[in-house]
Amino acid sequence: MVALKALAFGLFLSRVLAVPTPVESSTSPSDTPPTASPSTPEAQAQLEQLSSIAYNVSKSNLETGSQTKRSGGCSLSNLRVRREWSTFTARQRKSYIDAVLCLQSLPARTPSSIAAGAKTRYDDFVAVHIQQTLTIHYTGTFLAWHRYFTWQYEQALRNECSYTGAFPYWDWPLSAVIGLENHPLFDGSDTSMSGNGEPIPNKGDIFLHLGDLPSIRLPSGTGGGCVTSGPFKNFKVNLGPAALVLPGDRTRSGC
């Protein structure tokens, strides 16, 4: 489950950190929503607005030439654009999944003295995130660290497993609207990341705590157990968890 959560988290971060699918718009940074809406449809619209602003800023910087000079040749013609998983064709999804499976078949590069549980190239990325989880979250470097982490993961897929497609992201407001198990990312098909996991009865809710701030309560949902469907259902987890928040306001760490 830890590895599969890393897969989904990578897609989640792509949504937060990456240049989105191009959408021509007149929006500017001054149009940024002042607060996040509690309404799911409105929040989804706000995220689309932020994506449009990010794209327009990147496009404007590249058109002026100043960004091209600083970035060493990045231009509109070679700018990589993230795409939402549901916009991929079945063949494109399969291509990405095959690249991930390839990474999971390659030997690890992390020395055993640093992460004895890292057995595959994919584990290298899981190990790095586990080791730095408690120092790079809730900090000013959160976005920058994860942008670089996600970029390195993408480079490994491309350079070591010959992946040539777009790097995907997860539009989580869409799954909130249509239902998690109806989203192509978690519908349990051969072109998904997985299903919702085997149901675990009598679970409590999940609570997230951060200092003196009010706790956030998350309903535990209908699944959450072992992955029984999708292309990673037989995947062997070698690492984790680290400070994993569990239903019933519990936390688990271990290897």
C-alpha positions in Angstrom: 0.0 0.0 0.0 2.9 2.4 0.8 4.2 2.1 -2.8 0.8 2.5 -4.3 0.2 5.5 -2.2 3.4 6.9 -3.5 2.2 6.4 -7.0 -1.0 8.2 -6.3 0.8 10.9 -4.3 3.1 11.5 -7.3 0.1 12.1 -9.5 -1.4 14.4 -6.8 1.9 16.4 -6.6 1.9 16.7 -10.4 -1.5 18.4 -10.1 -0.2 20.8 -7.5 3.3 21.5 -8.9 3.2 21.2 -12.7 2.4 23.4 -15.6 -1.2 22.3 -16.5 -2.8 21.4 -19.8 -2.8 24.6 -21.9 -6.0 26.6 -21.6 -6.0 30.0 -23.3 -7.5 32.6 -20.9 -7.4 36.2 -19.9 -6.9 35.4 -16.2 -3.9 37.1 -14.5 -2.2 36.5 -11.1 -4.4 39.3 -9.6 -7.4 37.0 -10.2 -6.2 34.4 -7.7 -9.0 33.3 -5.4 -8.5 34.8 -2.0 -9.7 31.7 -0.1 -10.4 28.1 -0.9 -14.2 27.4 -1.3 -15.8 24.6 0.8 -18.0 23.8 -2.1 -16.6 21.0 -4.3 -17.8 22.5 -7.6 -16.5 25.9 -6.7 -13.2 24.5 -5.5 -12.8 22.6 -8.8 -13.4 25.9 -10.7 -10.8 27.6 -8.5 -8.2 25.0 -9.3 -8.9 25.3 -13.0 -8.5 29.1 -12.6 -5.2 28.6 -10.8 -4.1 26.2 -13.5 -5.0 28.8 -16.2 -3.0 31.5 -14.3 0.0 29.2 -14.0 0.0 28.4 -17.7 -0.5 32.0 -18.7 2.4 33.1 -16.5 4.7 30.4 -18.0 3.6 31.3 -21.5 4.2 35.0 -21.0 7.7 34.4 -19.5 8.7 32.2 -22.4 7.4 34.6 -25.0 9.4 37.5 -23.5 12.7 35.5 -23.9 13.9 36.2 -20.3 12.8 32.8 -19.1 14.2 31.1 -22.1 17.6 32.6 -21.3 17.5 31.6 -17.7 16.3 28.1 -18.3 18.8 27.2 -21.0 16.6 26.7 -24.0 13.1 26.0 -22.6 10.5 27.3 -25.1 6.9 26.9 -26.0 7.8 24.3 -28.6 9.6 22.0 -26.1 7.6 22.8 -22.9 6.4 19.7 -21.2 2.7 19.8 -20.2 1.1 17.6 -17.6 -2.1 15.8 -18.5 -4.9 14.5 -16.3 -5.1 10.7 -16.1 -8.7 10.6 -17.4 -7.6 12.3 -20.6 -5.2 9.5 -21.5 -6.3 6.8 -23.9 -6.2 3.2 -22.7 -2.9 2.7 -24.7 -1.4 5.8 -23.1 -2.3 4.7 -19.6 -0.9 1.3 -20.3 2.4 2.9 -21.6 2.8 4.8 -18.3 1.9 1.8 -16.2 4.5 -0.4 -18.1 7.1 2.2 -17.4 6.4 2.1 -13.7 6.5 -1.7 -13.7 9.8 -1.4 -15.5 11.2 0.8 -12.8 10.0 -1.7 -10.2 11.9 -4.4 -12.0 15.3 -2.6 -12.0 17.8 -2.9 -9.1 18.0 -0.3 -6.5 20.8 2.3 -6.4 20.4 3.3 -2.8 23.2 1.7 -0.6 21.8 -0.9 1.8 23.5 1.0 4.6 21.1 3.9 3.9 17.9 1.9 3.1 18.2 -1.8 3.6 14.7 -2.4 2.4 15.2 -0.7 -1.0 15.3 -3.5 -3.5 14.3 -1.8 -6.7 14.8 1.4 -8.6 11.2 2.3 -7.7 12.1 1.7 -4.0 14.8 4.3 -4.3 12.1 7.0 -4.6 10.0 5.5 -1.8 13.0 5.4 0.5 14.0 9.1 -0.2 10.4 10.2 0.6 10.2 8.1 3.7 13.5 9.3 5.1 12.6 13.0 4.5 8.9 12.9 5.2 9.2 14.5 8.7 11.5 17.3 7.5 10.1 18.4 4.2 6.4 18.5 5.0 4.9 21.6 6.7 7.9 23.7 5.6 8.6 26.5 3.3 10.5 24.1 0.9 7.6 21.7 0.6 6.6 22.7 -3.0 10.2 23.1 -4.3 11.3 19.8 -2.8 8.4 17.9 -4.3 8.7 19.6 -7.6 12.3 18.3 -7.9 11.4 14.9 -6.5 8.6 14.5 -9.0 10.8 15.7 -11.9 13.5 13.2 -10.9 10.9 10.4 -10.9 9.8 11.4 -14.4 13.4 11.4 -15.6 13.9 7.9 -14.4 10.8 6.7 -16.2 11.9 8.4 -19.4 15.7 7.7 -19.3 15.7 4.2 -17.7 12.4 2.8 -18.9 11.9 4.6 -22.3 8.7 6.3 -21.4 7.8 8.9 -24.0 4.3 10.0 -23.0 3.0 12.9 -21.0 3.5 12.8 -17.2 0.0 12.5 -15.6 -1.6 14.2 -12.7 -4.8 13.4 -10.7 -7.7 15.9 -10.8 -9.0 15.1 -7.3 -12.0 17.4 -7.5 -13.2 15.4 -10.5 -13.1 12.2 -8.4 -14.9 14.0 -5.6 -17.7 14.8 -8.0 -18.0 11.5 -9.9 -16.9 9.2 -7.0 -13.5 7.8 -6.3 -14.2 4.4 -7.7 -15.6 5.9 -10.9 -12.5 7.8 -11.7 -10.2 6.0 -14.2 -7.3 6.3 -11.7 -9.0 4.1 -9.1 -11.6 2.1 -11.0 -9.7 -1.2 -10.6 -9.2 -1.8 -14.3 -6.0 -2.9 -16.0 -5.4 0.8 -16.9 -5.9 2.2 -13.4 -3.5 2.6 -10.4 -5.8 0.2 -8.4 -9.2 -0.1 -7.0 -10.4 1.2 -3.6 -8.8 -1.6 -1.6 -10.5 -4.5 0.2 -13.1 -3.2 2.6 -12.1 -3.0 6.3 -15.1 -3.1 8.6 -15.7 -1.0 11.7 -13.0 1.6 10.9 -12.9 5.0 12.7 -12.3 8.3 10.9 -8.9 9.6 10.1 -7.7 12.7 12.0 -4.8 15.0 10.8 -3.1 17.0 13.5 -0.7 20.0 13.1 0.4 21.8 16.2 -2.3 24.0 17.7 -4.4 24.2 14.6 -7.8 22.5 14.6 -7.7 18.9 13.7 -9.0 17.8 10.2 -11.4 14.8 10.2 -11.5 12.6 7.1 -14.1 9.9 6.7 -12.3 6.6 6.3 -14.3 5.5 3.2 -15.4 2.1 2.0 -12.1 0.5 1.1 -8.5 0.9 2.5 -7.4 -2.7 2.7 -5.1 -4.7 0.5 -5.2 -3.9 -3.2 -7.0 -6.6 -5.0 -7.4 -5.2 -8.5 -5.5 -3.2 -11.1 -2.0 -3.7 -12.5 -0.2 -3.4 -9.1 -2.4 -5.9 -7.2 0.5 -8.4 -6.8 3.1 -5.7 -6.0 5.4 -6.5 -3.1 6.0 -3.6 -0.7 9.5 -3.5 0.6 9.4 -0.2 2.6 7.3 1.7 5.1 5.2 2.9 6.6 6.5 6.1 8.3 4.1 8.1 10.5 1.2 6.6 8.6 -2.1 8.1 9.8 -4.6 5.3 10.4 -8.4 5.2 11.0 -9.4 5.7 14.6 -6.9 8.5 15.2 -3.9 6.2 15.3 -0.4 6.5 13.8 1.9 3.7 12.7 5.6 3.6 11.9 7.8 0.7 11.0 9.4 -1.3 8.2 
